[in-house]
Amino acid sequence: MQLSKFINVNRIKKGVDVLSKKRALEELSNLIAQDQTQLNANGIFESLISRERLGSTGVGYGVAIPHGRIKNCENITGALIQLEQGVEFDAMDNQPVDILFALIVPEESTDEHLQVLALLASMFNDGSFRQKLRQSQNEEEIYQLLTQWQKPD
């Protein structure tokens, strides 16, 4: 499974300056909505925030993977933001989050949704990968890291 199916360089933003979890989710919602004509940022935000109410998607190591299901969504779509400084996210390790990869999936897409979440969890569990992401210079470099990542043996 290749992440290039779900994300493009236009849905990656480095150096985002937000001060809260809510603003970070709004930023992600706007990024996804900008090239998904059948979706709007408010609907995406509501889906992400509803999922957060069930429990934080902060997976640790300064990373969160907010995700949600959307009725009019045709394809799994992702966006990534890297924050200037971490925000409180109620993560499992109680650390602030500075890397967020949001995922929007069609309402009926269960198996593929879980496969993508598992891939993202493996990717962000890789310490050297997280370090390279944080040291990246621009959105294109982040895109290359995301799309070329291989699960370690």
N, C-alpha and C positions, 0 to 999 in steps of 0.2 A: 504494500500500500504506500503510495507516494503522496506526501503532503502537498505537492504542486497541484494536485487535483482540488484542494480546498482553500489554498491561499495564493495570493499574488503580491507583488511588491507594493502595489497601491493600498493594500490592507495591512501594511506594516508601518509603524511610526516609532521613531527613536527619540528619546529626550522629551517625553511628554511630561508636562509640569501640572500635576493635579495633586490635591491634598487629601483626597478621601477615596474610599472604595466606590462610592456612588459615582463620583466624577470619572473615575477610571472606567467603570462600566458604561457610562454615557459616551465616553470617548470611543470605546470599542463598538458600541451600537452605531454610532455615526460612521465609523470606518466601514463597517459591514454594509450599512444601508446605502452608501454612496454609489455602489455599482450593482446593487440588487434591486432592480426596479419594482419587483413585486412585494418588497418588504419596506417597512419604514422604521426609522430609528427608535421611535417610541415603543413599537411592538417588540422590537428586539430587546430593548432595555427592560421592558416588563417581563419578558421571558427569562432574561438573565437574573434579574432581581428576585423573581419568584423562586428560581432554583437556589439562590443564595439563602433565602429564608428557610429552606430545608436543611441547610448546613453549608458551611463555608467550602468553597472550591479551592481554597489555598492549600496546596499539596506539600508545602515545605520548601526550604532552600530559597525563599524569596520568590516563589512561583505560584501562580494561580491559573486554573483552567476553567474559567466560567463557561457554562454551556446551557443551552436551552432548546426546547422543541418549539417549532413555529408552524402554524397551519398552512400558510401560503408559501412555505419554503420548498423549493424544488430540489435543491442540492445541498449537501453539507458544505458550509462556508465558514472559513476561519479568518481571524484577524489577530495580530500581535501588536502590543504596545510595550515599550520599555520606558519605565518612568525615570525621571531625573533623580527622584529619591523615593524610597519605599513608603507605602501607606499601610496602615493597620487593616488587616483583612481577616482576622480571626482564623489564621492558618493553623494547621495541626501543630507546628513547632513554635507558634506564637511569635514568629518573626515577621517583620514588615515585608510586603510583596512589591517587587519592582519589575517583574516580568509577568505579563498576563497574555495568555493565548485563549481567545474566546472562540467558541464553536457553536454555530447555529445549525440545527438538523431538522429535516422534515419530521412531522409529527409521527409518522409510521415507521421511521427508520431506526429500528432498535439495534439489530446486530452490527450494522456498519458503524453506528454511533459508538457502541461499546468498543469496537476494534480501533477506532480513531482515538478514543480516550486512552486506551491501553498503550497505543503507540506514543501519544504525547506524554503519558506518565513515564514510560521508559526513557524517552528523549530527555525530559527535564530531570530525571533521576541521575543522569550522566553529568558528574561534576565538571569534567573538562568542557563539555558542551555548554553548560551554563556560563562558565568562565569566558569562553569564546564569544558567546552572545553578548555578555556585558561589556566586552572589550571591542566589540564591532564598531566600525566607524560610521556606518550609514545603513539605510534600509535595504539596499541591494546586497550588502554583505550579510545581513541577517537572513534575507531570503535564501541566499546561497547556503548558509549554514543549515537552515531548516530543511531545504529540499535535498541536500546531499548527505544528511545524517544517516548513518547506518548503525543498527543495533549491534553493540559489542558482542563478540562470541563468548 
